[in-house]
Amino acid sequence: MTRLTSEQILGRLIGFETTSTTSNLELIDFMRNYLDDFSVVSQLVHSDDQTCANLYATIGPDDIGGVMLSGHTDVVPTAGQNWNSDPYQMKSDDRAFFGRGACDMKGFIASALAGVPQMVAQSLMTPIHLAFSYDEEIGCVGVKKLINAMRDFEVKPRIGLIGEPTDMKMVPGHKGKAAFRVDVTGSSCHSAYISSGVNAVEYAAELISFIRNMNHEVQQRQQLDDGYSVPHSTFHVGNISGGTALNIVPKQCQFEFEVRNLPQDRLDDLVHEIQRYSMDKLLPDMQARFEQSDIQFTLISHYPGLLTELDSTVIEYTRSINPVNEIGDKVSFGTEAGLFDQQLGINSVVCGPGSIDQAHKPDEFVTREQMQYCDRLITNLIDRCKTVFPN
């Protein structure tokens, strides 16, 4: 059985190009074979097209809940970025490890896997679960397959550490997100006779203006949360296309928008307000001029926020094993923690090596110090799991 350090494993993981929407099966095969070497049985939950897979494994007793170490295996693309080295060949110096996914979030996964030999060698009284997903970067897509499979487990993890880069601080909350595509359909005609048509671009612009104004409205009526750098739910339109020529009233317009909501704000209510404006205000006016006019909303992605109380079990437990004994700010980016918490009842916290400031950028890196902190957390976890949870 070959024992690898977290540095060695990180180098191997970075070497697999697991850009979102591409296959992660080579990386999953590496993980599965590595676990097999230590007689750890793992199970895979594949995507519908069988090109990607989640991996789940339990080390220790399988009849009680335990501690889940969770991370995503996919990374964002490097296209258009100016790297000083091959992003899929780990480079290191005396301060840090460089490569795509180094901090987001293969560093955490490397530390967890490096601890497997020690986990197996101990007589754990509390199990340690490994949960590694695919396609998180495009809206927490892959983990939903795993969560559906976990619903049928007789015993589920009690707490979850989701190892996104937080400088090893314990982050108790993040915003939720819903992304939509909106298709506005009007009626085209010659621009010299605009009253004969329905301008889809103009009605889309009215709806976009309403969405933009929602940013101001929520600040006036929603409870703010100063734990976030942006303390309110936010609305954003990211792209738009429509029309064919300046002298033709456009029949079609399409745009995409997102809502990032505080966990304490009801996402459905915020989205329904936008939909009600389109259905009650815009569409009747459009259909009065052309009956087949339409506005369609299509959900692109969705995940819930996370709101973990500071006196919760997972915070108390993580404090006892984390060498960086510090609560971090809540974050506006999303993670899989909210899904595990809300859909499976796994009390979760976000805590992992590296800084989000380095994620998604050229020359992405995680420092040696951060990896050492994470390795110590895993070692402390193993020691703590020698007794029955909670202890």
N, C-alpha and C positions, 0 to 999 in steps of 0.2 A: 504494500500500500504506500503510495507516494504522498508525502505530506508537503504541501506547498504553503509558502507564506502569503499573506494578503498582497504583498507587492507582486509576487510571481503570478498569483491568480488575476490580479488587476491587469497585468500585461496581457494575459491570455484573453480576458474578456474584451479589452479594448480592441484586440486583433480581429474580433468578429464584427463585421459591418452590419449592425442591426438597426439601420435607419427605419423609422416608423413606416409601416405599410409594406416593408420587405420582410423576407423570412428571417426568423430568429432560430430556426431549427438546429443549425450547426452549434450555436451557443448552448442551446438546451441539451443537445447530445453531449457536449462537453460536461455540463453540470451533472447530467444523469449518470454518465460514466464515472465521474469523480465520486458521486455519492455511492454508486455501486461498489467502488473500491473499498468503502468502509461499511458495506452491507446495510446501507440506508436505502430503503425502498421509496421510490418516488412515483407519483402519478402525473400524467399529462392531461391537460384539457385543451383541445385544439380549437383553432378558428374554424369557421364553416368550410373554408377552402383548404384546410389542412396544411397551410403554409406557415402557420405560427402556432405556438403553444405556450400555455402557462405551465409552471411546474409547482407541485406541492409535495412536501415531505414532512414527516414527523419523526423526531428523534426522542426516545423516551417512551413512557407509558402512553397508551392510546385511549385510556378510559377516563381521563380527566382533562379539563381544559388547561391550556398553558400559555406560553408567550410566543407570538408570531413575529417573525422578522420578515418584512415585506419590501420588495423593490421591483421596479420595472426594468426590463432588459433592453428596451428600445431606446434609440437616441435620435436627436434631430439631425437634419442633413448638414453637410459641410459645403455644399455648392455655393459659390459666390463669396466664400470666406478666404481670407489670405492667411494661411497657416505657415509657420516657420518650420514645420516638420510634417511628416505623414501623420494625419489625424488618427489612422488606424494602426499605428505602430507606436507603442508607448515609449516616450522619451522621459528621462528623469535627470535631475540634478540634485545637489545636496539639500534643496528646499522642497521640491515638489515633483509630482508625476503628471505628465502632460499626455493628452489624447482625448478623442471624442468619447464622452461618457465618463471621464475620469471622476468628476464630482456628481454628474447627473445621469445615472446614479450607480455606476458600476463599482465605485469605491466601497459603498456600503455592502453590496453583494459580495465583493471580494473578502471583506472582513468576516462576514457571516460564514462563507464557505471555508475560510481558513480555520475557523473554529470547529468545524465538523469533527476532525479527529479527536479533539478534546471532549466534545460532546459525547461521542460514542464511547470513549474510554471511561467516562464517569457513569455511575449508576444514578441517572437522573430520576428524581421523584416527581419533578414537574417537567412536562414535555416542552421541547422547543420546536416550533413549526417554521418551515421555510416556505414562503409564498412569492414566486417570481412571475411577473406578468409580461404581456406584450402590448404594444400600441397604446401606451399611456399618453404619449406626447400628442396624440391627435384626439384627445377627449376621453381618456380612461376607458378605452374601448374593450381591450382584451380582458381586463380583470373582471368584467361583468360576467363573462363565461365561467370564470373560476368561482365567483360568488354564487352563481346559480348551482354549480356542482356542490359547493360547500353547504348549501341549505339542507342537503340530505345527510350531512355528517351527523352521526349520533352525538359526537362531542366536538365542539368548536373551540378555537382559542379564546381565552378570556380577555387578553389584552394584546394590542398590536403596536409594534414599533415600525413606522413607515420611514425608511431611511433616506428621504429626500435631503438635499444639502441645506443644513441649517447651522453650520459651524458647530455642530453637536449640541446646540441649545435645544431645549424641549419646547416645541411650538404647539400650542394647544388649540389653534384654530386657523381655518382658511376659508376663503369665500367659495361659494358654489358657482356654477356657470351653466348657462344654456346658450347655444348658438343656433341661429335660424337662417334659412334662406327664404327670401320673400320674392315671389313672382307676381308682378303686376301686369295685367293684360287689359289693354284698351282697344282702340280702333284707329287704324291708320288712314290718312288721307293726304292730299296735297296741302302743304303748309300755307298756301294762299287762302285756304278755306278751312281754317282750324276749327270752326264751329261744327263742322261735319264729322270730326273725329273725337277721340278720347286720348289725350296725351299721357301715356303710361309713365313717362319720365317725370312729368310734372306732378302726378299724383304720388309717385314714389318719393319725390322730393318733399312733398308735404308730410308724408309718413316719417321720413328720415328726420325732418325738422322736429316732429313730435317726439321721436326717440331721443334726439339730442336734448330737448328741453326736459326730459325725464330726469337727467342728471341734476338739474336744479330743483325739480319738484321733490325728489326723494330726500334731499338735504333739508327741506323745510318740514316734511311730515314724518320721516322715518327716524327711528332712534339711531343715533350715531354711535359708533364703537371706536373709541380712541386707541384701542389696541392695534388698529390697522393704520398704515401710513396714509391710505385713502379711507376715511372712516365711514363711508356710506356705500351702498350698492351703486354700481356704475353701468352705463349703457354706451355702446360703441358700435358704429357702422364702419366696416372694414373695407368693403369693395362694392362696386356698382358697375353695371353695364346696361346699355339700352340704346335703341335708335339705330338707324341705318344710314341716314343722310339728313343734312340740315333742312332740306326742303320737303321732308316727309314727316308728318306727325307720327311719332313712334307708337307702335302697337305694344311692344314688350319692354319691360325693364325688370332687372333682377339685381338684388343687393343682399348682402349678408350682414347680420348684426349679432351682437352678443350682449348678454346681461350677466354681470358678475355680482352676485348678491351676498350680503351678510347672511350668515346662517340663521339669524333671528328674523330676517325678512322672508316672507313667503314668496318664493320665486314664481309660483304659478300666478299669484295676484299681480305681480309686476308685468309678466308677459301678457296676461289677459287684458290688462289696461291698454297695452299697445294694440292688441287684436281688436278690442272693442272700438277703439278710435277708427281703425281701418274699416270695420264692418258697419258701424253706426254712422260715421261721419263721411268717410270717403266713398265707400262702395255705392251707397244709394245715389249719390250725385253722378258717379260714373255710369251706373246702370240706367239712370234716367235718360242718358244720351245714347247709350249702346247697351242693350240688355245683356249681352254676353260678356261684359266687362267682369273682371275677377281679381281678387287678391288672395294668394295662397301662401300659407306659412308652412315650411318644411323644417322639422327639427333635424339639425346636423349632429349635435352632440349635447350631452347633459351629464352633469355629476353634481352631487350635493355638497354643501359646505361641511365644515367640521367645527364643533363647539364643545371642547372638552373642559370640564370644570377643573380648576387648579387643585382642588382637594380630592380629585378622582383617584381611583386605584392605579391607573396607568401612570399618572404623574408621580405619585408616591413611589411606585415600584421603580420607575426609570431613574428617579433621583438617587435611589440606593445603589445603582450600578453604573451611573454615568459619571465619569471623571470631570465632565464639564457640568457642574451642578447649577445650571442657570436656565431660567425660563426666558424664551425668546419672544419677540413680537409675533403677533398673528400675521399671516401672509395673504396677499391677494391672489397669488397663483394657486392653482388647484393641485390636489393630490388624490390618491386612492383612499386616503384615510377616511374621508367622509362616507364613502361607499361601504367600507368594512364596518364602520360605526353604525350607520343608519340601517343598512340592509341585513347585517348579521349580528348586530349588537356587540361587536368587538370593541371594547373601550380602547381608543387609539390616540396616539400622539405622533407627531412628525419630528424625527430626530435622526440626523445623519451627518457624515463628514463632508466638508467642503462648503463653499459659499455659492448661493444662487447668483451672485454677481459674476461668477465665472461660467455659469451654465449657458449653453447655446452660443457661445462666443468662440472665435478662433483661438487656438492655443489654450483651450480649456484645461484646467488643472485642479488637482487636489493636493494640499500640502502634506508632507510627511508627518507633521505634527498632528493634523486632523486624522490621518489614518491610524496613528498610534493611539489617539484617544478612542477611536472606534474599536480598535483591536482590544483595548482594555475594557471597554463596555461589554464586548462579547465574552471575554474571560470572566468578568465579574458576573455576568448573567449565568454562565455555566456554573459557577460556584453557588450562586443563589438557587439554582434549580436542583441542587442536591437535596433540598428539602421541599416539602409540599407547599404549593402555592395556595393561599397567601401565607407568607412566613415573615 
